[in-house]
Structures are given as structure tokens and as C-alpha cells.
Amino acid sequence: MLQVLGIVKHIFWNDAMYDRSLLPSEASMEKCHLTWSDLAAMTGRNRVALLAECGIHHSLNPVFMRAIHHVTSRSGSGCEGFQIVHTRLSARLWSPSLRRTSLLAPTVVNSDIFVDGKAEGIISDETVSSNAVNEHKRRRTKYNGLLNQGATCYLNSLLQTLFHISEFRLAIYQIPTAEEAEEKNDVNIKATKSIPYALQRLFCHLQTGSEAADTTELTESFGWSSSDSFVQHDVHELTCELLDKLENKLGGVRKSDNGFTVEEIASNAISRLFVGILESFVRVGEVGYYGAKEQLFYDIQLVVKNTTDIYASLDKFFQVEVLDGKNKYCLEHDGQKTYHCAEKGVRLKLTPPILILHLTRFDYDPQKGETKVLSRWVYYHTLDLSKYVPHASLDEVHYTLCSVLVHSGSNAGFGHYFCFIWCSDAWYRFNDGVVSQASLRDVFETNFGGSRINYWGSQVPSIANAYMLVYIRTSQLKQMLRPVELKDVPLHVAQQLEREREEREKRLREKAEDHLYGRIHFIEPHDIVAKNEFLSCRRPAGAQFPSQRTLRVLLSSEALPAFNSFVDDKLGVRSSEQTLWYVASKGVRNRFSLHRRVSGRLAVSDVLGGDKECCVLVVNAANAHCIEVDGDEELEHDLIHHKVYTPMQLKVHFVGCTVISRKKRVEFSDVFEKMESFVRSAIAGIADDVAKTRDHHLTGVCLKSVEEVRTPTVAPFLPLSLGGSRYDRDINKSVNKLTVLVEDEQGKFLSSQQYLQSGDTLIWQEETPGVDARNIFYSDIVSFQHFLRRRIPVEIKLNSPPSYPTLVDAQLADDMTYEQLQRYVARLIGQSDNYDRVRFTMYNPETRLPYFMKGRRSDRSNLTRLLSPPVQRSIPLSKILYYEYCKYTVTEIEAAHSLQFKLFGSCVRPIGEYWVLMPREEQITPKALFGQCVKEISDVRATESVNSLAVSQSVRSDREKEPQTGEMTQSELNYYASLDPQEAWRTLRLVDVWCGRIYNVFDKDHAQTFNRSTFEESAEYRIEELPKPIDGVPPQNQSIIQVHHFTLLRNRANPVDTHGNPFSIYIGHDEMAPSLLQRIAMKLGLSEAAVVDWKMALVKEDRVLEVLPTVAMGKQLFDFCDEHHYQPNKQPPTKMAFLGLEHAPLSKRCARKEDKVVIHN
């Protein structure tokens, strides 16, 4: 320690930071006889205790700790394995990318270099590298890790624990999965829906492999997507969910009349290992009553907070609760209820061979949310439960620890999981893909929690804590952890993995020889229907090809024999019936075109044209149209492509190919009629896109998927000789004229061409007589090129919350006018004659919902302006546009006062939705407005036509969430319909609501709201009865107050988040809060129990004051702010004060997907 003092004085001392008078004397330091090895082996806590023994003032602890670290890094014992020692660092060792080369060396170092005199404090780069490699080899174990997919460390820890329990592994191996293995006959397909089969494959890889295994196949069998792998769940929840799924797949455990028995539990391989029985009981001693209920469990949850060790938590778990006072237990006999003092608790009736203990280290704090309990909590290598199961034998209650699952992190919302497992008479640490041997201190002391001493001598919380403990019954330990032989692995699983391994090795060999080979992907005409790029590209980017259609062949091979043999074998087309075509340059501009036939003179490299992959089109009489000219002797072949332009659909469809066999050049007129008959048949087979989307605005659901909307369907390609009668039938049915243009190599369209060339594309168009010319935006293929050049992506959705179903996801021209878009959507929903009833709403990128203001047609005159953000900013165009099919035309709506409103019943719930128009020149008064609204309600009621315009999808969903009896709804609708239109203004009011707040009120007492403008198209207008004063209370002793539901979000600048349906209510000045809450519950149609947890508060902007239950409401209201602040129609509206009901929104009370572990299969 004397040398430590010298280092403090001469190296680390700073007079500005420390008081020199506090330094200890050299005599006191000399009395401490410790070697460098002793200091190096000490923990931080032990070093602090040593400094106190030497009489060193606690304020000097940081500088002395740094000095101790300095001397141990230079002269440590080296007993803890390889670390880097340095006095001077090279430039390479300063790199922050090297994990092992910290500037301040670790506490324990390897100083063999200095002891042997092999170097003088400087280690060369080569020495460091070789030592690191040797250390890696030394630390490598015989166990394999698991790869982390993103945030699946919790899953990896659980799987390693279960895998190393041999009985569980054998139980998984014994599940029959041969059928699942047969389905997985393609080594390229990894997905499986069988959890047992995925577990068998994973366990076999861990048992027989030599590297970290991937868990993707298992998570896919859970039904998880790739995004689910980046959501961290609770390992305890996953344990229960996984074991429950496996148990159910093996038949589950059935309960007999006498409860659960050992035999029934033992009949299931999973429950036999993990399931125990807890008995919940109530004992009433004074009448001799004992009631009990059995419950199966996978784990026992132990409280960590305010306990010190595992036995203290078990005492708390099995502690008997005394029911006394207000909590007396009720017994009923012969209709008479009596209340007695009782004891309530749980006891262990049956202990499982494998006992899982979940440590509840996560707690909920009302202010901070979910927090982690970091206090010290001790667990032991062995566990004795005889105190809690006195009726059981010692063999049944004595357990040995076999696994510790650790959560490292200071917060419940993030962190990292790893585990320690007892394997082969030693402890190992499994940290995702890294497996290393662990000491007893690593397994126990380090994970107890509490606090630790950091490098500078300060006390900080220890954030790596045991979270789940797995104990195995000591008497069965050898059986549970016995070696699992290779013969125990299911043969079909081992064989499948071996085939996959051989396939991987084959691919590696192929990759090494890849420069000698090319890949040919064989396609057919129907593939071009889905991807037109095949016509002008050797291999379209992003295209996927199945392995059975891909040929890997030597570049020097002759192409035609190799291709013919492969197509005959894989596609079943005989060589004599095949014609094969590939993409090559064509014309003076050398544009790529699918036009050249594979001939016997070509090598594979010629077909590939310098690329490594290309596509070859397979044509035969079954999939294309064939024409023979000049007899049977074939000298040349031409490939002609056919496309059809359908102006109503704004699409060009590829409909097939024609192969012309000829001796000399063929004139277009010679083959026109034969090709025309083929094209007419193909046109008849083009799917009607309106059939898939008709009435989309009424159903509120997407009738077909987007892919079906975008992908046309064509008739099968039949040879003329076989399908002649069909062509004749189509020709007789179709009388519309066909026109055809030829697309040349420059992309121009020619009306006529004397000779056809291989690779030419013919664009056909059928006349559409009887169609309104205004519904055809581009009359021919030439004008359609303007559309193709101006296309932008757009997804048109129905403005119907909450699903907003998609009508079409396509590409449209950015200069399409508002009217053209109306006609386009109206045709898709089958309302072409009523196109002006289609109205569009813009997308709000901030809320990711429709913008609350409807864009006027004159302001948003084309698609670009409709996709532009509501507020002009430097952000790209949106892709989403919303539509609705209105009761009135857009022309009528924009020329009048338009009001869409929901009709609310007495329980503050919507019972209908209506729409009225008032002449623009008419002044909006309460009498005129409410008279018009009542007439509309009466008309709809009289005709009894409640359609999607009268009751929207959103109202239907509201009714489903908040059910009302049909009689109540009907009676309230009858009441509103029976009102006198001339007198309705005396009893009704219009309320403007936005985001759960009342902004404006329009009634007989607030008639000035619309003096200078029309109705704003905000989130919601609703009409309801005027609030009624409290009977028996003088008007001067009561006030009307707005009531809003809200939640406090303390991490926001504006913490008040309103939700739900607000309302108004009269409050008596002498009324107490509890009685007011009862009246509110009655008004909302809720029981008192439903609102018992609600808190009432007075709110104004960001001020929130909780209402006191013992002070009159009038005093609290007017002490908080003046009465006029509680009135609506404020400017701005957010300055209005209100009475708040603090509770969680009903729609958010269910757990989100990421909050709960769900295994779907």
C-alpha cells in the first residue's frame, strides 16, 4: 500500500480536487501487508473496505481506487485469463473498435510477460493478435449458442434452459412430426407451422451442430412476422405461453370429478415435468368450514420488493391472510347470509419435478409507470420446501438450482436477457451466440442485485439481476440432466438437417465455381402477364424464380440440347413441341427485346450475352397462338407479342404471343385475321375490374385484395386448331371494331406496317360504343402515353373509420382533374351515373388519418394538389387519398350550408347519422337549423331506410363497442322524429366536438356562432337535447359545466389528453363530489362500480387540480377560476375550463400486441 500512496502523490494527485492534509502517513500505509495478487483479486467493495482500514478519508477513495487499478494492471497475478497489458499504446491499440484494449487496463491482468522478462512493457501487434486467438480457442465450449434476430434474447435464454433439461428435450423428440417433415420437401423452404417440428430441428442443430443456431424457423412457427422479432417480450410470459401450447398439442390435462390427480398430470409429457398443483383455501374455524379450489401452475411468482431472500419471498407467498372487520367472509345457508372471521391462503398440494420461480422485479409506480426493483435478493444453490409442503417426503421437496435467467437493464421497457445453466458438472453462461464457462460468483453474487462499487469507488445500483430461477428436484437431477444420445434424435429430422447441410455445402462449391456457370430461368407467357419487363429485360430486378424452373449450366455448353432436356424433364413439354426464345438486342438502336429463338448453333454464353443469368421463354401449342404459313416445312420462326389497351381501366394488358412459322417474310395482312380471332378471345377473358370493387362504398370492406385489383386475368392460350369453335363463338358475340398499332423500336406507334418482324408488339384496342366520352380520359394508346409518363402512386381508401378499406392501389396521372378522379372512382364502385357524389379527403401525414377539413374542388383541382399536404411544407406528396359516396352531389354541397351530424341519445352515445343542406343565402338560426334537422330525421324514420348514409360504419362500430338495447334506441329515435320542426330549437342544441373536447355550442342561448360563416367541417358535429337543470335546486345555485374524459400524459408538454364523448351537466353549488359522480354514472348508463376508479379534476389548459370529496363543488369550481371560463365558444377553444374524468380510454384498455406474448399456431 505504500507504493499505492506514492502513485497517488506523484501520478494522480490534483490539489484542485483533493485536500492534501487528508493524505495518510507513510507509517500507517506500511502496516498494511498485501501483495499485488491480493489487491488484484479483490472486488471493488473489498477495496473500499481496505481503504477504510488503512485510515484513508472517504473523499480520497476515487484517487486511491485509480491508483490500485494502475498498479494491478501492471503487476497483477494473471490468474483470470488473458487481458492486454500496456504501458505505451500503438496507434492500432487506440482504436475504439477493439473491445479488449481499454485505456485503463482491467483490474486483473496477465503479467506473465513481465515475470518472464520477455518484454519491457511493450507488446507488439502480432503478440496481441496471437494471444487473442489462443484465448478464443481456450474459451470455446462444446455448447452452441443461439443467434439473436433483433430482440429475441429472452427467447434464446428460455430455449437454452429447456434444451439442457434432457427430459424435456426427449419429450420434444418423441412428438410425432413425420407428416410435417414430408411437407418440407424443398430445402429452400424454411417456414413451418408446426412448433414441435421446429423445436425438434432447433434442438437437433444445438445438439449436433458446431455453430450458433438460428431461431427464425421457430418464431415463424409461432406465427410471428420479422417485425415481431424486434419486440422484446417478458421471458416469464413466453415460458407460460410456450409450455401451455406444447401441453395442449399433447392433449392437455383433464380435470376429474375429484380434482386433478397425479396420474392425469403424468399422462402428459409437458405437465409431467413442469406442472404442480396449488390449492387456494378459506378456513372458517368457528363453524368448521373449509373451502378449497385446485389450480395447476407452471411457475410460482415470488415478490422481491421488501424481501431479502428466496425463503422470505416464499413465506410471503404462503402467508395466511386473516379476513376480519369489513373483509369478513360471507357464508350462505338456507338463504341466510352470515359473516365470519376466516383465514385465506394457498398451499402446495403437488410439487413438479422442475420448479420455475418467477421473481417479480418489475413494479408499477403511478408517477413513473413500470419500474424495476433493484434491491438485493439472495437465492441459493439448493432449495428446501419442506416447510411449505409438510405432508410430502424429503425427496419431493428438496431442489437443486439448474438455471438462472438474468435481466440486465435499469428499466422494464428495455434491457438484455442471458442465462446461466448447470451443464456437465459446471456452470456456463449462454449469452445469445456466445457460450463461456462461468464461476460461482458469476452465477450467484453478481445477480443478487443491490448495489456495487464502480471504478471510481462510488456506490451504484446493480442492474443485472436474476429474473427467473429453474430448480430441479434433487432426487431426479441425474435423470433430468442425463446425456441425450444421437440415436434419440428423430431420424427424419436428422436426415433433413443433413440434406440441408449437404445443400449448403453444394451451394458453397457452386459459388466457388460460379464463374464457369450461368443460370437460365424458364418462363411461360402467363409469367409475362404479371411482369411485362420480361419482354425487354434479360432478368427483371426483383423477380423470383422457383428452383424447378432454374437451370445451372456450363457457359461453354451447347444451349439447345441442355435447354430442351431440362424443359422436358421439369415442365413436361416434349422437345419436339418446344420453341425457346430469349432477349437480345434488336434494330439500329440495339434495344433489348424478347425476339430471338434458341438455335442449335448457340452456346449458353451466347444466350446470356455476358450476364450471369437470363430468362428463356418456353412456347408451345398449349400456351401460345401458332400460325403456319407456306406449308409444313419450317425455315424461320417469328415471335409476335399482343397487348390490349382498355381505356376504361387505364391499363395495357399483355394477352399472349403468336409464333409464325414461315419460309419467307410474312406480310401483316396475311396473318391479321387469324391473329384478330385470337385477340378477340383474349379480350373476352380480361377480367372486369369493376366486378371486384362494385358497391365498395356500401360494404365498408375491401372485397378483393390489392393484388387482385392490380393483376388482370386472361383467357388460357389455346391453339387455333383446338380452340376454333371457341374463337368463332367469341367473334359472333363481339361486333365491336378492333384497331391495331405496331410499337416500333423507338417506342412510337405505327398504324400500318407491311412486314412483321420477330419481337414486334401489337397494341390492340376495341371500340366502346355507348360509353360516355367523358368517362374515357385517353381515347387511344398514343394519348395514353401521356398518362404513363405522368404516373404517380396513389392508394384510394374509403373514408370509413377505423379500417379505412382500400378501393384500389394503383398509379394515376398527376394531372388528372378532380372530375376525372370522381369518374374513375365512381366506375369502380358501380356508380358511373352519379360520379359527382364522390368526394375526396386529403391524408394528414401527422396524424396518419384523413384530414378533418374537406378540400373544396376549386382548391384541390387535380391529383397532385389532392396528394399535397394540407399545410404546405417541404415534404413529399402523400400516397393516400380518401373518398366517400355522399348523399348529395359535390356541386350541391359546395353551393350550400352543409351539415353532417350525429344524433346523440340520453346516455351520450350516437344513435344515428344524418346530413342536411341549407341554402347558402339563408341565415343560420337555431329555428331554421333544428327545424331542417328534425325534418330529415322524420323523413328517414318514415321511410325506414336506414342505409350507410343514415347510419355510417363508424356509428355501427360505436354501437358494437357500447351496446344499447334496441328498444331504447328506437324510442329515442321516435322522440326526435316526433318533435315539431317549428319548436325543436327550444329543446335541441348543436355541439362541435374535436378530439374529445367541446369547442363550440349552438343553441337558443348561443346563436351567434355562425353569424359570419358556414359550418366548419371539423371532426364531429352532433345534435342532442339541451342539458336539464337539477330538479328542486334554484337556478342561481347551479351552473352548467362541460365534462371531458381525459388521461394525464406527464411526459408531454400538454399533459391533458382528452378522449371519448364529452357532455354538459348541471352541477349544484352545494353538491359533493361523490354524489356528482353517481349522477354522471347514471347519465352515462354505467354502474357505480364501473366509475369507482375514476378521478374527478378541474382542468384549464395544462392546470389540473383534483376534486376534493369533502368540499362543495361550487366552492371548488369558482376558487379554481371564474364561472365564465367554463362556458364554450372560447377563442381559442383550448382556453375553456372543464370538469375532467381521469381514466384510461376504453379503446386502450386491452393489451397491445407488443405488450403480450402471443403464439398463434
DRENBAFI-426673 format. One record per residue (C-alpha): x, y negated, z negated. Coordinates in steps of 0.2 Angstrom, whole numbers, plus 5000, padded with zeros to 4 digits. Layout:
<lumvexs>
XYZ
...
</lumvexs>
This chain:
<lumvexs>
500050005000
501549894998
501849895017
500049855019
500249705009
501749655019
500749675036
499349565028
500549425024
501649425040
500449485054
498649455050
498649315037
497749145040
497749015027
496148935035
495149095032
495849165016
496449094999
498249144996
498049134977
496949294978
498349404985
498849544973
500549554966
501849674974
501949774957
500049814957
500149874975
501749984972
500750084959
499650154972
500550304979
499650354995
500350425012
499850365029
498950535031
497950495016
497450325022
497050395040
495950525033
494850405023
493150345028
492850155028
491850175012
493350265003
494550125009
493449985001
493450084985
495350104986
495549914988
494449884973
495550004963
497049904968
496349744961
496049664978
494749524979
493249574989
493449425000
495049495006
494349655012
494249615030
496049575032
496649725022
495549845032
496349775048
498049805041
497649985036
496950015053
498549945060
499750055050
498650215053
498650185071
500550185072
500950315059
499350425057
499350615054
498650665071
497550795063
495950735073
496550775090
497050665105
496950475104
498050345113
499550265103
500250105109
501249955104
501349875121
499949905134
500249915153
499049825164
498149985168
497850015149
497049845148
495649895160
493949885151
493350035162
494450155152
493450215137
494950285127
496050135127
495450015115
496549865110
496349915092
496850095091
495650215081
495850255063
496550425066
497950435079
499150565087
500850505082
501750665087
502750565100
503550455086
503850605075
504750705088
505750555094
505150575112
504750395114
504850225106
503050165106
502850165124
501850295133
501950305152
500350315163
500750495168
500950545150
499250475146
498450555161
499050725157
498650715139
496850665143
496650815155
497350935142
496150865129
494650885140
495151065143
495451095125
493751025120
492751115134
491551235126
490651395133
488951305132
488251205146
487351035144
485850955152
485850815164
484850655159
483650605173
483450425166
482750435148
482550615145
483750635131
482350685120
481850825131
483650885133
483850895114
482250995112
482651115126
484451145119
483751185102
482451305109
483651385121
484851435107
483451515097
483651685105
481951755101
481151605110
482251625125
481751815126
479951775124
480051655139
481051785149
479651915146
478251805153
477751875170
478151755184
478451865199
477051785208
477751605206
479451675212
478651735228
477851565231
479551495230
480251575245
481151425253
482751375244
482451195249
480851185239
481151145221
479451095214
478451225204
476851205194
477251355183
478051295166
478651475161
479451505178
480351335177
480951365159
481551545165
482551465179
483251325167
483751445153
484551565166
485551425173
486051375155
486551555151
487451605167
488051435174
489651335172
489051155173
487651045166
485951095172
484550985180
482850975172
481950895186
481151055191
480451075173
479750895172
478950925189
478051075182
477450965168
476550865182
477750715179
478250595193
480050525195
479550365186
478950465170
480750515168
481250335164
479950335150
480650385133
479350485123
479450545105
480350715103
479150775090
477550745101
478450835115
478850985104
476951005099
476350975116
477551105124
477351235111
475451215112
475451235131
476551385131
475451465117
473851435127
474651515143
474951665132
473151675126
473151565111
472751615093
470951665090
470151625073
469151775065
467751755053
468951765038
470051635045
471751655053
472651825049
474551865051
474051995064
473151865075
474651745074
475951885078
474951935093
475551785102
477451765106
477551575103
476451575087
477351725080
478951615079
478351435076
476551435068
476151435050
474551405040
474151265029
472651265018
471851105013
470851124997
469751024985
469551094967
468251034955
468651114938
467151054928
465951154939
467151294945
467051234964
468551274976
468351224994
469751265007
470051245025
471451335035
472451245048
473851305060
475351195061
476951195072
477851075061
477750985044
477850795044
478950735029
478950555023
480650475022
480150305016
480350284997
481050464995
482850514993
483050695000
482050835008
481450904991
480750734986
479850725003
479150905001
478550854983
477650704990
476850815004
476150944992
475750824979
473950844972
472850694974
471650654960
469950594966
469150484952
468250324950
467550264966
468350414975
467450554966
467050704976
465250724981
464350894979
462650934985
461551074978
459651094982
459650924989
460350844974
462050744975
463250744961
464950664959
466450744950
468250714947
469250834958
470950874965
471350864983
472950934992
473751055004
474651215001
475751335011
474751495014
475951565028
477751505032
478351535050
480051615054
480551445062
480151295052
480151125061
480150975049
479750805057
480550665047
479350505049
480750375051
479550265061
478450155051
477150015056
477449835050
475949715053
477149575057
478549665067
477549815074
478349985074
479949985064
481250115060
481650175042
483550175040
483650215021
484750365016
483850535015
484850695012
484450865019
485451025015
486151175024
484851295015
483051265010
482151354996
480251334997
479851454983
479151304973
477851274986
477451454990
477451544973
476551694980
477751734993
479351834992
481051754992
481451825009
479951725016
480451555008
482251545010
482851455026
484451405034
484751255045
485051285063
484751125072
484750935069
483950825081
484550645079
483850475085
485150345087
484450165088
483850025076
482150015084
480650135088
480550075105
482250125111
483750225107
484550395111
484250575106
485550705104
485650865093
486750975083
486551165084
487251315075
487951425088
489251575086
489651535068
490051345072
489151185074
489051105091
488550935097
487450935113
487350755120
486450775137
487850845149
489250835136
489450985123
490850975110
491151055093
490650965078
491150955060
490050975044
490250785041
489550755059
488050865056
487650805038
488350655030
488450545046
486550575050
485850545032
485550365036
485850225023
487250105026
489050115032
490650015031
491049945048
492849905055
492949735045
492349805029
490549745030
489049855025
487849885040
486450005042
486750175049
485650185065
485950365069
484850475058
484150645058
482350645066
481950825066
482650975057
482451155063
482651295049
482651475052
482151605039
483751665032
483251845032
482851835051
484351725055
485351865064
483851925073
483351755079
485151705085
485651875092
486651875108
485551875124
486251985137
486251955156
485052105158
483752015148
483551885161
482151925173
482852005189
481851895201
482451735193
484251785193
484151845211
483351675216
484651575207
485951675216
485251645233
485151465229
486951465224
487451555240
486451425250
487351285241
489051365245
488451395263
488051205264
489751155257
490551265270
489451195284
489951025278
491751065280
491451125297
490150995302
491250905315
491151065325
489251075325
487750975329
485950985323
484451005335
482650965329
481251035339
479650935341
478050955350
476850825357
475750815341
477350755332
477450605344
475650565339
476150525321
477850445326
477950355343
479850325340
480150505347
479850435364
481350305363
482550375350
483650525348
483250545330
482050415322
482650355305
481650425290
480950575300
480950735290
481150905299
480751075291
482151195291
481251325303
481251195316
483151135315
484551225324
486351205319
487351255334
489151235340
489451075351
490351175364
488951305366
487851305382
486251215377
484851305386
485151485381
485351435362
483851325363
482751455372
483151595359
482851485344
481151415350
480651595355
481151655338
480451515327
479051435337
478451595346
478551515363
479251635376
480751575386
479951585402
478551465396
479651335389
480151165396
481351075384
481650885385
482750765377
483050575375
484350495387
484750335395
483650285410
483750145423
484850005426
484649935408
485050105400
483550105389
483350275379
481850375385
481250545382
481350605400
482750725404
482550915405
483751035396
484551125411
485751275412
487251165416
487251065400
488251095384
487551055367
488650895366
487950835382
486150835374
486750755358
487550615368
488950585355
487750595340
487650725327
485850755328
484450735340
482650795344
482150905358
480350915364
479551085367
478251085381
477151225387
475451255394
474751265377
475251095371
475350985386
474550955403
475351035418
475150995436
475951095450
476251015467
476951085483
476651265479
477451385467
479251365470
479851235457
481351125460
481050975449
480050935434
479450765428
478850715411
477450585410
476850515394
475050455391
474450315379
472750245377
472350065372
470750045361
470449855359
469149885346
470349975335
471849865339
472850025342
473850115356
473650295354
474850425361
473750565368
474950685376
476150725390
475950785408
477350895416
477350885435
478251025444
478750965462
479850995477
479950805482
479450645474
477650635469
476550485474
475450415460
473850435470
474150625472
474050665454
472950515447
471350615447
472050765438
472850655425
471250555423
470250705419
471550755405
471550575398
469650565398
469650725387
470950655376
469950485374
468450585368
469550665355
470150505347
469350485330
468150345327
468950245313
467350165308
466650335303
467950345289
467550175282
465750145285
464750075270
466450055261
465649895253
464249985246
465150135238
466550045230
467650195233
468950225247
468050365257
469750415266
471550395261
472550265269
473550385279
471950455287
471450275292
473150245300
473350415309
472250445324
471650615328
471750685346
471050825355
472050985357
473150985373
472351115384
473051165401
471951115416
471751295422
471051355405
470051195400
469251145416
467451165411
467851055396
468550915407
467050925418
465950915404
466850755397
466850675414
464950705417
464650625400
465850475402
465350345415
466550205410
467850155421
469650195417
471050075421
472950125420
474550025419
476350085420
477550025407
479249995415
480950005408
480949815404
479349835394
478249755407
476549825413
476349855432
474649885439
475250005453
476750105457
476950215472
478050345464
478150415446
479750445438
480150565423
479950475407
478650345413
477250295401
475550265407
474350155397
472550195400
471050085395
469250125395
467949995399
466749955384
465149885392
463849825380
465149765367
465049585361
466649505369
466949405353
467249575345
468649605357
470149505352
471349565365
470549625381
471949715389
473649795385
474549635391
473749515379
473949645366
475749625366
475549455358
474649555343
476149675342
477449535342
476449435328
476049585316
476249575298
475749705285
474149675276
473049785264
471249735263
470349785247
468549775241
468449645228
467649765215
468549775198
469349875191
469849995205
469849875220
469750015233
470749995249
469749975265
471249985277
473149965276
473749905292
474749775302
473749625309
474249475319
474749325308
473749205319
472049305318
470749175314
469549195299
468149235310
469149375319
469549445302
467749445297
467349535313
468749665311
468149705293
466349705297
466549835311
467549945299
466149945286
464749965300
464049785299
464649705315
463049605317
463249525300
465049485301
464849315293
464349395277
466149455275
467049335263
468949345259
469849305242
471649275241
472849385230
473649295215
475449365213
475549305194
474049405188
474149535202
472249515204
471049415215
471249235214
469749165204
469449025217
468649075234
469649005248
468548895260
468548955278
469148775284
470548785271
471148955275
470848965294
471949115298
472849265291
474449185287
473549055276
472449185268
474049285263
474949125257
475049095238
473648995230
474948865224
476248835237
477948895231
479448975239
478849155238
478449265252
476749305259
475649425250
475149595257
473449605249
471849525254
470149555246
468449555254
466649555249
465049585258
463949435252
462049415251
462149255261
463249205276
464849115273
464148975283
462648965271
463748975256
464948835260
463448725265
462548745249
462748745230
463248925227
463049015210
463449195207
462949235189
462749375177
461149395166
461549425148
460449515136
460249485117
461749595112
462949485123
463049615137
462749595155
461149675162
461149615180
462049505193
461149385204
461549255217
460649095221
460948945234
460348775231
460348635245
461948535244
460948365244
459948425229
460548365212
460948505200
459748485185
459348615172
457548615178
457948645196
459348765192
458548885180
456948875190
457848945205
458749075195
457149145187
456349155204
457749255210
457649375195
455749385198
455949425217
457249565214
456149635200
454649635210
455349725225
456349845213
457849845225
459249845213
460749865226
462549825225
462149635227
460949635212
461949745201
463849745205
465049885202
465849785188
464149775179
463949965181
465649995174
465249875159
463649975156
464650135156
465850065143
464549985132
462950085134
461250015131
459650105131
458650095147
457150035138
458049885130
458749835147
457149855156
456149755143
457449615143
457349605162
455449595162
455649455149
456749345161
455649395176
454049335167
454749165162
453849015170
455148935183
454548765178
454848795160
456348905160
457548755157
456948745139
457548915134
459048955145
460748895147
462248925159
463948965152
465648955161
466749085154
468649115158
469749245150
468649275135
468349085132
466848975133
467448825144
465848735148
463948745144
462548685155
460848665147
459448545142
460648465129
462248465141
461548415158
463048315164
464248455168
463848455187
463448275190
464948245202
465248415209
464548585213
464848755204
466648805202
467048975207
467849025191
467949195183
466149215177
464549115176
463249185165
461449145161
460749185143
459449125131
459848975120
460549025103
459249015090
459448925074
459349015057
457649035050
457248945034
458848835035
458648645038
459448585054
460648475045
461348625035
461848725050
462948705065
463148795082
464948875084
465748965098
466349135094
467849215103
468649385101
470549375100
472149465097
473749375089
475249405100
476649325089
478049345102
477149215114
477149035114
475249035114
474949175102
473049175104
472449305117
470549305119
469649445127
467849515128
466249425129
466149265119
464549195112
463749055102
462949065085
462248955072
463148955055
462448895039
463548775029
463248875013
463449045021
464849155015
465949245027
465349425023
463549385027
464049295043
465049455049
463449555045
462449445056
463749445070
463749635070
461849645071
461949515086
463149625095
462249785091
463649865081
463549945064
464449865049
465750005049
466249955067
466749775061
467349815044
469149795050
468849635060
469649475053
468749305055
469849155058
469648975063
470648935079
471148775088
472448785101
473948885093
473248845075
472549005066
471848995049
471049155041
469249135034
469149155015
467749265009
467349164994
467248995001
465648925010
465848925029
465348745031
466748685020
468048795029
467448735046
467448555043
469048555032
469948635047
469348505060
467948385064
466248455070
466448385087
467948495091
466848645090
465748585105
466048645123
466448545138
468048485131
469448415143
470548515144
469348655138
470848745128
470648605115
469048665109
469048745092
468148905088
467749045076
468849195081
468549385078
470349465077
470349645083
471049745096
470149745113
469049895116
469849925133
471549935125
471250055110
471550205120
473450255121
474350205137
475050345147
476850295142
476350305123
475850485123
476650635130
475550725142
475950895151
474750905165
474951085170
</lumvexs>
